[in-house]
Amino acid sequence: MRVLVLAPHADDEVLGVGGTIARHVARGDEVYVGILTTGNPAYFSPESVEKDDCDAREAHRRLGVKKTFFCHDLLAPGMDLAPQYKVTEVIRGWLQEAQPDLLYIPHRGDIHLDHRLTYQAALVAARPGYSSVRRILAYETLSETEWAGPSHEDAFLPNIFVDISDYLETKHAAMLAYEAQIKQFPNPRSLEGIDALARMRGSTIQAPAAEAFALIREIVQ
């Protein structure tokens, strides 16, 4: 199986799919990650942007990712200033190269607009007949998904659970590559916060740890 994970920002992929990525790799699947934004030069130095790329490569090395795609044309903050078709074009290019069967995308209800834009652009790029994608799963991102407004349209309602009990430590190791993004508990982006969510999702399926997803589309032939 070939898998593509879309991340609006570097570290979203580890927070939402880190354990599942490690599980895919352990089972012989090819995993690709696409990071859609880069630090806006109005706020971030070239050195910090380069470090973010290096941190992502190291995190993905620890997970066993086959290839990481970077887009340095879409800015954070500022992704919303780009025409939506530009975001779609970037994703379409990655889909053409990776030819994934399975696509992971952020949840549409996340509080961060970049996540919402990524979700929408991904659905356009991965339309049936225009890509190889057979299955699309939306993941949850700590400090983004749980802060959405109290609306049923924004609620994350998972119906797919992946047992990552054997891969939680690998997820830790990958997240530690993003040392600048690690916070102190009780911040949700702490290792303790990551564990708390994994344990809670795991208890839903009576497993020590799990990651949860919402099935967006599946094509069965």
DRENPA-3360 file (N, C-alpha, C; in nm, 2 decimals, always signed):
BEGIN
1 = MRVLVLAP = +0.08/-0.12/+0.00/+0.00/+0.00/+0.00/+0.09/+0.12/+0.00 ~ +0.04/+0.23/-0.07/+0.11/+0.36/-0.07/+0.02/+0.46/+0.00 ~ +0.09/+0.54/+0.09/+0.01/+0.63/+0.18/+0.07/+0.77/+0.16 ~ -0.02/+0.87/+0.16/+0.03/+1.01/+0.17/-0.04/+1.08/+0.28 ~ +0.04/+1.14/+0.36/-0.01/+1.22/+0.48/+0.01/+1.37/+0.45 ~ -0.10/+1.45/+0.45/-0.09/+1.59/+0.43/-0.08/+1.66/+0.56 ~ +0.01/+1.75/+0.58/+0.03/+1.83/+0.70/+0.03/+1.98/+0.67 ~ -0.06/+2.06/+0.72/-0.06/+2.20/+0.69/+0.07/+2.26/+0.74;
9 = HADDEVLG = +0.12/+2.21/+0.86/+0.25/+2.26/+0.92/+0.33/+2.14/+0.96 ~ +0.46/+2.16/+0.96/+0.55/+2.05/+1.01/+0.52/+2.03/+1.16 ~ +0.49/+1.91/+1.20/+0.46/+1.85/+1.32/+0.31/+1.80/+1.33 ~ +0.22/+1.86/+1.25/+0.09/+1.81/+1.25/+0.08/+1.66/+1.21 ~ +0.16/+1.62/+1.12/+0.16/+1.48/+1.08/+0.20/+1.38/+1.19 ~ +0.29/+1.43/+1.28/+0.33/+1.34/+1.39/+0.22/+1.34/+1.50 ~ +0.17/+1.46/+1.53/+0.06/+1.47/+1.63/-0.06/+1.38/+1.59 ~ -0.10/+1.39/+1.46/-0.22/+1.32/+1.42/-0.20/+1.18/+1.38;
17 = VGGTIARH = -0.09/+1.15/+1.31/-0.07/+1.02/+1.24/+0.06/+0.95/+1.28 ~ +0.13/+1.00/+1.37/+0.27/+0.95/+1.39/+0.27/+0.80/+1.42 ~ +0.19/+0.75/+1.51/+0.19/+0.61/+1.54/+0.14/+0.53/+1.43 ~ +0.04/+0.58/+1.35/-0.01/+0.50/+1.24/+0.09/+0.50/+1.13 ~ +0.17/+0.61/+1.11/+0.27/+0.61/+1.01/+0.37/+0.49/+1.04 ~ +0.42/+0.49/+1.17/+0.51/+0.39/+1.21/+0.46/+0.25/+1.18 ~ +0.33/+0.23/+1.21/+0.26/+0.10/+1.19/+0.26/+0.07/+1.04 ~ +0.22/+0.16/+0.96/+0.22/+0.14/+0.81/+0.36/+0.09/+0.77;
25 = VARGDEVY = +0.47/+0.16/+0.81/+0.60/+0.13/+0.77/+0.64/-0.01/+0.81 ~ +0.61/-0.04/+0.94/+0.64/-0.18/+0.99/+0.57/-0.29/+0.91 ~ +0.46/-0.25/+0.85/+0.39/-0.35/+0.77/+0.42/-0.35/+0.62 ~ +0.53/-0.27/+0.59/+0.58/-0.28/+0.45/+0.52/-0.18/+0.36 ~ +0.43/-0.08/+0.41/+0.37/+0.02/+0.32/+0.47/+0.13/+0.30 ~ +0.45/+0.20/+0.18/+0.53/+0.32/+0.15/+0.46/+0.44/+0.20 ~ +0.52/+0.52/+0.28/+0.46/+0.64/+0.34/+0.53/+0.76/+0.29 ~ +0.45/+0.86/+0.24/+0.50/+0.99/+0.20/+0.43/+1.09/+0.28;
33 = VGILTTGN = +0.50/+1.20/+0.31/+0.44/+1.31/+0.38/+0.46/+1.44/+0.31 ~ +0.35/+1.52/+0.29/+0.36/+1.65/+0.23/+0.33/+1.76/+0.33 ~ +0.43/+1.85/+0.34/+0.41/+1.97/+0.43/+0.38/+2.09/+0.35 ~ +0.27/+2.15/+0.37/+0.21/+2.25/+0.28/+0.27/+2.39/+0.30 ~ +0.31/+2.42/+0.42/+0.35/+2.56/+0.44/+0.49/+2.57/+0.49 ~ +0.55/+2.69/+0.48/+0.68/+2.73/+0.53/+0.66/+2.86/+0.61 ~ +0.76/+2.88/+0.69/+0.75/+3.00/+0.78/+0.75/+3.13/+0.70 ~ +0.66/+3.22/+0.72/+0.65/+3.35/+0.65/+0.77/+3.43/+0.69;
41 = PAYFSPES = +0.85/+3.48/+0.59/+0.97/+3.55/+0.61/+0.95/+3.68/+0.69 ~ +0.82/+3.73/+0.69/+0.79/+3.85/+0.77/+0.80/+3.82/+0.92 ~ +0.80/+3.69/+0.96/+0.80/+3.65/+1.10/+0.91/+3.55/+1.14 ~ +0.96/+3.48/+1.04/+1.06/+3.38/+1.06/+1.19/+3.40/+0.98 ~ +1.30/+3.37/+1.04/+1.43/+3.39/+0.97/+1.45/+3.27/+0.88 ~ +1.54/+3.29/+0.78/+1.57/+3.18/+0.69/+1.63/+3.06/+0.77 ~ +1.71/+3.09/+0.87/+1.77/+2.99/+0.95/+1.66/+2.90/+1.02 ~ +1.55/+2.97/+1.07/+1.45/+2.89/+1.14/+1.37/+2.81/+1.05;
49 = VEKDDCDA = +1.35/+2.86/+0.92/+1.28/+2.78/+0.82/+1.36/+2.66/+0.78 ~ +1.49/+2.68/+0.77/+1.58/+2.57/+0.73/+1.58/+2.46/+0.85 ~ +1.58/+2.51/+0.97/+1.57/+2.42/+1.08/+1.44/+2.34/+1.09 ~ +1.33/+2.41/+1.06/+1.20/+2.33/+1.05/+1.21/+2.22/+0.95 ~ +1.27/+2.25/+0.83/+1.28/+2.14/+0.73/+1.37/+2.03/+0.78 ~ +1.48/+2.06/+0.85/+1.57/+1.96/+0.90/+1.50/+1.88/+1.01 ~ +1.42/+1.95/+1.10/+1.35/+1.87/+1.20/+1.25/+1.78/+1.14 ~ +1.18/+1.82/+1.04/+1.08/+1.73/+0.97/+1.15/+1.61/+0.91;
57 = REAHRRLG = +1.26/+1.63/+0.84/+1.33/+1.52/+0.78/+1.38/+1.42/+0.89 ~ +1.42/+1.47/+1.00/+1.47/+1.38/+1.11/+1.35/+1.31/+1.17 ~ +1.24/+1.38/+1.20/+1.12/+1.31/+1.25/+1.07/+1.20/+1.16 ~ +1.07/+1.23/+1.03/+1.03/+1.13/+0.93/+1.13/+1.02/+0.91 ~ +1.25/+1.04/+0.93/+1.35/+0.94/+0.93/+1.32/+0.84/+1.05 ~ +1.29/+0.89/+1.16/+1.26/+0.81/+1.28/+1.13/+0.73/+1.26 ~ +1.04/+0.78/+1.18/+0.92/+0.71/+1.15/+0.93/+0.61/+1.03 ~ +1.03/+0.63/+0.95/+1.05/+0.54/+0.83/+0.98/+0.59/+0.71;
65 = VKKTFFCH = +0.95/+0.72/+0.70/+0.89/+0.78/+0.58/+0.98/+0.77/+0.46 ~ +0.92/+0.73/+0.35/+1.00/+0.71/+0.23/+1.04/+0.84/+0.17 ~ +0.95/+0.94/+0.16/+0.99/+1.07/+0.10/+0.90/+1.18/+0.17 ~ +0.97/+1.30/+0.19/+0.90/+1.42/+0.24/+0.89/+1.52/+0.13 ~ +0.77/+1.57/+0.10/+0.75/+1.68/+0.01/+0.74/+1.81/+0.09 ~ +0.81/+1.91/+0.04/+0.80/+2.05/+0.10/+0.74/+2.15/+0.00 ~ +0.66/+2.24/+0.04/+0.61/+2.35/-0.04/+0.66/+2.48/+0.03 ~ +0.74/+2.55/-0.04/+0.79/+2.68/+0.02/+0.73/+2.80/-0.04;
73 = DLLAPGMD = +0.62/+2.78/-0.11/+0.54/+2.89/-0.18/+0.42/+2.93/-0.10 ~ +0.37/+2.84/-0.01/+0.26/+2.87/+0.08/+0.31/+2.90/+0.21 ~ +0.27/+3.02/+0.27/+0.33/+3.07/+0.39/+0.24/+3.05/+0.51 ~ +0.30/+3.04/+0.63/+0.23/+3.03/+0.76/+0.30/+3.13/+0.85 ~ +0.22/+3.24/+0.89/+0.09/+3.26/+0.85/+0.08/+3.32/+0.71 ~ -0.04/+3.30/+0.65/-0.06/+3.36/+0.52/-0.11/+3.26/+0.41 ~ -0.13/+3.14/+0.45/-0.18/+3.04/+0.35/-0.31/+3.08/+0.29 ~ -0.39/+3.15/+0.37/-0.52/+3.19/+0.32/-0.52/+3.30/+0.22;
81 = LAPQYKVT = -0.40/+3.36/+0.20/-0.38/+3.47/+0.10/-0.36/+3.41/-0.04 ~ -0.32/+3.28/-0.05/-0.30/+3.22/-0.18/-0.43/+3.17/-0.23 ~ -0.45/+3.18/-0.37/-0.57/+3.12/-0.43/-0.59/+2.98/-0.39 ~ -0.71/+2.93/-0.37/-0.73/+2.79/-0.33/-0.68/+2.70/-0.44 ~ -0.69/+2.74/-0.56/-0.65/+2.64/-0.67/-0.50/+2.62/-0.66 ~ -0.42/+2.71/-0.60/-0.28/+2.69/-0.59/-0.25/+2.58/-0.49 ~ -0.32/+2.58/-0.38/-0.31/+2.48/-0.28/-0.34/+2.34/-0.34 ~ -0.45/+2.34/-0.42/-0.50/+2.22/-0.48/-0.39/+2.17/-0.58;
89 = EVIRGWLQ = -0.33/+2.26/-0.65/-0.22/+2.22/-0.75/-0.10/+2.15/-0.68 ~ -0.07/+2.21/-0.57/+0.05/+2.15/-0.49/+0.01/+2.01/-0.45 ~ -0.10/+1.99/-0.40/-0.15/+1.85/-0.35/-0.16/+1.76/-0.47 ~ -0.21/+1.81/-0.58/-0.23/+1.73/-0.70/-0.09/+1.68/-0.75 ~ +0.01/+1.76/-0.75/+0.14/+1.72/-0.79/+0.20/+1.61/-0.70 ~ +0.17/+1.62/-0.57/+0.22/+1.51/-0.48/+0.15/+1.38/-0.50 ~ +0.02/+1.40/-0.53/-0.06/+1.28/-0.55/-0.01/+1.21/-0.68 ~ +0.02/+1.28/-0.78/+0.07/+1.22/-0.90/+0.20/+1.15/-0.88;
97 = EAQPDLLY = +0.29/+1.21/-0.80/+0.42/+1.14/-0.78/+0.40/+1.02/-0.68 ~ +0.33/+1.04/-0.57/+0.32/+0.93/-0.48/+0.23/+0.82/-0.51 ~ +0.12/+0.85/-0.59/+0.02/+0.75/-0.63/-0.03/+0.68/-0.51 ~ -0.08/+0.75/-0.41/-0.12/+0.68/-0.29/-0.26/+0.61/-0.30 ~ -0.28/+0.50/-0.23/-0.41/+0.44/-0.22/-0.48/+0.50/-0.10 ~ -0.41/+0.55/+0.00/-0.47/+0.60/+0.12/-0.42/+0.74/+0.14 ~ -0.51/+0.83/+0.18/-0.47/+0.97/+0.20/-0.52/+1.01/+0.34 ~ -0.43/+1.07/+0.42/-0.46/+1.13/+0.55/-0.46/+1.28/+0.54;
105 = IPHRGDIH = -0.57/+1.34/+0.59/-0.58/+1.49/+0.58/-0.63/+1.54/+0.72 ~ -0.60/+1.67/+0.75/-0.66/+1.73/+0.87/-0.81/+1.73/+0.87 ~ -0.86/+1.75/+0.99/-1.01/+1.76/+1.00/-1.06/+1.89/+0.96 ~ -1.18/+1.89/+0.90/-1.24/+2.02/+0.85/-1.28/+2.11/+0.95 ~ -1.30/+2.07/+1.08/-1.34/+2.15/+1.19/-1.23/+2.21/+1.27 ~ -1.11/+2.18/+1.24/-0.99/+2.24/+1.32/-1.00/+2.39/+1.32 ~ -0.96/+2.44/+1.44/-0.97/+2.59/+1.46/-0.88/+2.66/+1.37 ~ -0.76/+2.60/+1.32/-0.67/+2.67/+1.24/-0.72/+2.67/+1.09;
113 = LDHRLTYQ = -0.72/+2.79/+1.03/-0.77/+2.80/+0.90/-0.69/+2.72/+0.80 ~ -0.56/+2.71/+0.82/-0.47/+2.64/+0.73/-0.52/+2.49/+0.72 ~ -0.57/+2.44/+0.83/-0.61/+2.30/+0.84/-0.74/+2.28/+0.75 ~ -0.83/+2.38/+0.76/-0.95/+2.38/+0.69/-0.93/+2.39/+0.54 ~ -0.83/+2.48/+0.50/-0.80/+2.50/+0.36/-0.74/+2.37/+0.30 ~ -0.65/+2.31/+0.38/-0.59/+2.18/+0.34/-0.69/+2.08/+0.32 ~ -0.79/+2.06/+0.41/-0.89/+1.97/+0.39/-0.97/+1.99/+0.26 ~ -1.01/+2.11/+0.24/-1.09/+2.14/+0.12/-1.01/+2.11/-0.01;
121 = AALVAARP = -0.89/+2.16/-0.01/-0.81/+2.14/-0.13/-0.78/+2.00/-0.16 ~ -0.76/+1.92/-0.05/-0.73/+1.78/-0.07/-0.85/+1.70/-0.13 ~ -0.97/+1.74/-0.09/-1.08/+1.67/-0.14/-1.10/+1.70/-0.29 ~ -1.06/+1.82/-0.33/-1.07/+1.86/-0.48/-0.96/+1.78/-0.55 ~ -0.84/+1.78/-0.50/-0.73/+1.72/-0.57/-0.75/+1.56/-0.58 ~ -0.81/+1.51/-0.48/-0.82/+1.36/-0.47/-0.96/+1.31/-0.52 ~ -1.03/+1.39/-0.61/-1.16/+1.34/-0.66/-1.14/+1.21/-0.73 ~ -1.24/+1.13/-0.72/-1.24/+1.00/-0.79/-1.23/+1.02/-0.94;
129 = GYSSVRRI = -1.14/+0.94/-1.00/-1.12/+0.96/-1.14/-1.00/+1.05/-1.18 ~ -0.96/+1.13/-1.08/-0.85/+1.23/-1.10/-0.73/+1.19/-1.01 ~ -0.74/+1.09/-0.93/-0.62/+1.05/-0.85/-0.63/+0.90/-0.82 ~ -0.53/+0.84/-0.76/-0.52/+0.70/-0.73/-0.59/+0.67/-0.60 ~ -0.63/+0.77/-0.52/-0.68/+0.76/-0.38/-0.81/+0.68/-0.38 ~ -0.80/+0.57/-0.29/-0.92/+0.49/-0.27/-0.99/+0.52/-0.14 ~ -0.91/+0.57/-0.05/-0.96/+0.59/+0.09/-0.90/+0.72/+0.15 ~ -0.99/+0.80/+0.21/-0.95/+0.93/+0.27/-0.99/+0.93/+0.42;
137 = LAYETLSE = -0.89/+0.95/+0.51/-0.92/+0.96/+0.65/-0.87/+1.09/+0.70 ~ -0.96/+1.16/+0.79/-0.92/+1.28/+0.85/-0.87/+1.25/+0.99 ~ -0.76/+1.32/+1.03/-0.70/+1.30/+1.16/-0.72/+1.41/+1.25 ~ -0.70/+1.39/+1.38/-0.72/+1.50/+1.48/-0.58/+1.55/+1.52 ~ -0.57/+1.68/+1.54/-0.44/+1.75/+1.57/-0.46/+1.81/+1.71 ~ -0.38/+1.77/+1.81/-0.38/+1.83/+1.94/-0.37/+1.99/+1.93 ~ -0.45/+2.06/+2.01/-0.46/+2.20/+2.02/-0.52/+2.27/+1.90 ~ -0.57/+2.19/+1.80/-0.65/+2.24/+1.69/-0.79/+2.18/+1.68;
145 = TEWAGPSH = -0.79/+2.05/+1.68/-0.92/+1.98/+1.66/-1.01/+2.00/+1.78 ~ -0.96/+1.99/+1.90/-1.04/+1.99/+2.02/-1.09/+2.14/+2.06 ~ -1.03/+2.24/+1.99/-1.07/+2.37/+2.02/-1.17/+2.43/+1.92 ~ -1.22/+2.35/+1.84/-1.32/+2.39/+1.74/-1.45/+2.44/+1.81 ~ -1.53/+2.52/+1.74/-1.65/+2.57/+1.80/-1.75/+2.46/+1.83 ~ -1.85/+2.48/+1.91/-1.95/+2.38/+1.95/-2.06/+2.37/+1.84 ~ -2.02/+2.32/+1.73/-2.11/+2.30/+1.62/-2.09/+2.15/+1.57 ~ -2.20/+2.09/+1.53/-2.19/+1.95/+1.48/-2.11/+1.94/+1.35;
153 = EDAFLPNI = -2.11/+2.05/+1.28/-2.03/+2.05/+1.15/-1.88/+2.05/+1.18 ~ -1.84/+2.11/+1.30/-1.70/+2.11/+1.33/-1.65/+2.00/+1.42 ~ -1.75/+1.92/+1.47/-1.71/+1.82/+1.57/-1.63/+1.70/+1.50 ~ -1.53/+1.66/+1.57/-1.46/+1.54/+1.52/-1.52/+1.42/+1.57 ~ -1.58/+1.34/+1.48/-1.65/+1.22/+1.52/-1.58/+1.10/+1.46 ~ -1.49/+1.04/+1.53/-1.40/+0.93/+1.47/-1.48/+0.80/+1.46 ~ -1.46/+0.73/+1.35/-1.52/+0.60/+1.33/-1.42/+0.50/+1.29 ~ -1.29/+0.54/+1.28/-1.18/+0.44/+1.26/-1.08/+0.46/+1.37;
161 = FVDISDYL = -1.04/+0.35/+1.43/-0.94/+0.35/+1.53/-0.82/+0.26/+1.50 ~ -0.70/+0.31/+1.51/-0.58/+0.23/+1.48/-0.50/+0.21/+1.61 ~ -0.48/+0.08/+1.64/-0.41/+0.04/+1.76/-0.26/+0.08/+1.73 ~ -0.21/+0.17/+1.81/-0.06/+0.21/+1.80/+0.01/+0.17/+1.93 ~ -0.04/+0.07/+2.00/+0.03/+0.04/+2.13/+0.18/+0.01/+2.11 ~ +0.21/-0.06/+2.00/+0.35/-0.09/+1.97/+0.43/+0.02/+1.91 ~ +0.37/+0.13/+1.89/+0.44/+0.24/+1.81/+0.43/+0.38/+1.88 ~ +0.38/+0.38/+2.00/+0.37/+0.50/+2.08/+0.51/+0.56/+2.11;
169 = ETKHAAML = +0.60/+0.48/+2.14/+0.74/+0.53/+2.17/+0.80/+0.58/+2.04 ~ +0.77/+0.52/+1.93/+0.82/+0.58/+1.80/+0.76/+0.71/+1.77 ~ +0.63/+0.73/+1.80/+0.57/+0.86/+1.79/+0.64/+0.96/+1.88 ~ +0.67/+0.92/+2.00/+0.74/+1.01/+2.09/+0.87/+1.06/+2.03 ~ +0.95/+0.96/+1.98/+1.08/+0.99/+1.92/+1.07/+1.08/+1.81 ~ +0.97/+1.07/+1.72/+0.95/+1.15/+1.61/+0.91/+1.29/+1.66 ~ +0.82/+1.31/+1.76/+0.78/+1.44/+1.80/+0.90/+1.51/+1.87 ~ +0.99/+1.44/+1.93/+1.11/+1.50/+2.00/+1.20/+1.56/+1.90;
177 = AYEAQIKQ = +1.19/+1.52/+1.77/+1.27/+1.58/+1.67/+1.23/+1.73/+1.65 ~ +1.10/+1.76/+1.68/+1.05/+1.89/+1.67/+1.06/+1.96/+1.81 ~ +1.19/+1.97/+1.86/+1.21/+2.01/+2.00/+1.15/+2.14/+2.03 ~ +1.15/+2.24/+1.93/+1.09/+2.37/+1.96/+0.94/+2.37/+1.98 ~ +0.88/+2.26/+1.93/+0.73/+2.25/+1.94/+0.68/+2.17/+2.06 ~ +0.77/+2.11/+2.13/+0.73/+2.04/+2.25/+0.71/+2.14/+2.37 ~ +0.59/+2.12/+2.43/+0.55/+2.21/+2.54/+0.55/+2.13/+2.67 ~ +0.53/+2.21/+2.78/+0.53/+2.15/+2.91/+0.38/+2.12/+2.95;
185 = FPNPRSLE = +0.36/+2.00/+3.01/+0.23/+1.96/+3.05/+0.18/+2.07/+3.15 ~ +0.05/+2.11/+3.15/-0.06/+2.04/+3.08/-0.09/+2.09/+2.94 ~ +0.00/+2.16/+2.87/-0.02/+2.20/+2.73/-0.05/+2.07/+2.65 ~ -0.15/+2.07/+2.56/-0.18/+1.95/+2.49/-0.06/+1.90/+2.40 ~ +0.03/+1.99/+2.36/+0.14/+1.95/+2.27/+0.26/+1.91/+2.35 ~ +0.24/+1.85/+2.47/+0.34/+1.79/+2.55/+0.34/+1.64/+2.53 ~ +0.44/+1.57/+2.57/+0.44/+1.43/+2.55/+0.33/+1.37/+2.64 ~ +0.31/+1.43/+2.75/+0.20/+1.38/+2.84/+0.06/+1.40/+2.77;
193 = GIDALARM = +0.05/+1.51/+2.70/-0.08/+1.53/+2.63/-0.10/+1.44/+2.52 ~ +0.01/+1.41/+2.45/+0.00/+1.31/+2.34/-0.04/+1.17/+2.39 ~ +0.02/+1.14/+2.51/-0.01/+1.01/+2.57/-0.15/+1.00/+2.62 ~ -0.20/+1.11/+2.67/-0.34/+1.12/+2.73/-0.44/+1.09/+2.62 ~ -0.42/+1.16/+2.50/-0.51/+1.13/+2.39/-0.50/+0.99/+2.34 ~ -0.38/+0.94/+2.33/-0.36/+0.80/+2.28/-0.42/+0.70/+2.37 ~ -0.41/+0.72/+2.50/-0.47/+0.63/+2.60/-0.62/+0.64/+2.59 ~ -0.68/+0.76/+2.58/-0.82/+0.78/+2.57/-0.88/+0.71/+2.45;
201 = RGSTIQAP = -0.81/+0.74/+2.33/-0.86/+0.67/+2.21/-0.84/+0.52/+2.22 ~ -0.73/+0.48/+2.28/-0.71/+0.34/+2.30/-0.82/+0.27/+2.38 ~ -0.86/+0.34/+2.49/-0.96/+0.28/+2.58/-1.09/+0.26/+2.50 ~ -1.12/+0.33/+2.40/-1.24/+0.32/+2.32/-1.24/+0.18/+2.26 ~ -1.13/+0.13/+2.22/-1.12/+0.00/+2.16/-1.05/-0.11/+2.25 ~ -1.04/-0.07/+2.37/-0.97/-0.16/+2.47/-0.83/-0.20/+2.43 ~ -0.76/-0.10/+2.39/-0.62/-0.11/+2.36/-0.54/-0.01/+2.44 ~ -0.41/-0.04/+2.47/-0.33/+0.06/+2.54/-0.32/+0.19/+2.48;
209 = AAEAFALI = -0.31/+0.20/+2.35/-0.30/+0.33/+2.28/-0.35/+0.32/+2.14 ~ -0.41/+0.43/+2.09/-0.47/+0.43/+1.95/-0.47/+0.57/+1.90 ~ -0.48/+0.58/+1.77/-0.51/+0.71/+1.70/-0.64/+0.69/+1.63 ~ -0.72/+0.80/+1.63/-0.86/+0.80/+1.58/-0.87/+0.88/+1.45 ~ -0.96/+0.84/+1.36/-0.98/+0.90/+1.23/-1.12/+0.90/+1.20 ~ -1.16/+1.00/+1.11/-1.29/+1.00/+1.05/-1.29/+0.96/+0.91 ~ -1.36/+0.86/+0.87/-1.36/+0.82/+0.73/-1.44/+0.92/+0.65 ~ -1.37/+0.98/+0.55/-1.43/+1.08/+0.46/-1.48/+1.01/+0.33;
217 = REIVQ = -1.41/+0.92/+0.28/-1.45/+0.85/+0.16/-1.38/+0.72/+0.14 ~ -1.44/+0.62/+0.09/-1.38/+0.50/+0.06/-1.44/+0.44/-0.07 ~ -1.36/+0.40/-0.16/-1.40/+0.34/-0.29/-1.37/+0.19/-0.28 ~ -1.47/+0.11/-0.29/-1.45/-0.04/-0.29/-1.49/-0.09/-0.42 ~ -1.40/-0.17/-0.48/-1.43/-0.23/-0.61/-1.42/-0.39/-0.60;
% end
